[in-house]
Amino acid sequence: MELTILFLVLLLCVAFLYASVGHGGASGYLALMAIFSVAPEVMKPTALLLNLFVSVVAFVQFYRGGHFNTKLFLPFALASIPFSFIGGLIVVDGQVYKHILGLLLLVPIVRFLAFRNGEEGESKAPNIGLALFIGSIIGFLSGLIGIGGGILLSPVILLLGWAGQKQTASVSALFIFVNSLAGLGGQLVKGVQFSTDMYLYVAVAFAGGLGGAYYGSMRLPQQSLKRILALVLLLASYKLLFTGA
């Protein structure tokens, strides 16, 4: 992956914004790499590795704020981890991979535009069976495509009314970490190589994630920044789905 200043600046911004809502940022990193025409076999492990560092920072900040719900996290995680590892073992054709990713990038667009942070209200107890089923599906897609799954999980939790915004962010952050670890483990079994600039990517993403997680756990993220990221994701989705690039 060719190192550019623009890529690093965008990487910093993506990590900041995703971490502010408890996400690791893999869908954003994949969108950036799609725009920069990075090969799919490089995109998956790169996104998952960056996810590990950013999601753990996000989780620590939201956990310190008292927003973590263990009972909500466990059924999702227990089902997702083995399926994420299985997904990571599967090698997908390059064009098929791009089309699946292009469709999945539409989910975070809805997440950033349709769900606003608000007051934490009363939540319903989760349905364990449904949570296990959802976790397994998201886990498999996470390992297959190279995302942590939080961007898919958080809208589901919010729509089902199982948690408020900050509690959802905390659960999603740890969910992303364990999924990314499992998915990356599956890919390492198959054999992957990282860019020589990976250390720099990790440092930039970690810095952005640290700032974003602190900001998001203490204050509300700016809606204008979400709209900008949604536009970036939409451009990447269009490129993957319709240009064949």
Buried (B, 14 or more C-beta within 10 A) or exposed (E): BEEEEEBBEBBBBBBBBBBBBBBBBBBBBBBBBBBBEBEBBBBBBBBBBBBBBBBBBBBBBBBEBEBBBEEBBBBBBBBBBBBBBBBBBEEBEEEEBBBBBBEBBBBBBEBBBEBEBEEEEEBEEBEEEEBBEBBBBBBBBBBBBBBBBBBBBBBBBBEBEBBBBBBBBBBBBBBBBBBBBBBBBBBEEEEBEBBEBBEEBBEBBBBBBBBBBBBBBEEBBEEEBBEEBBEBBBBBBEBBBEEEE
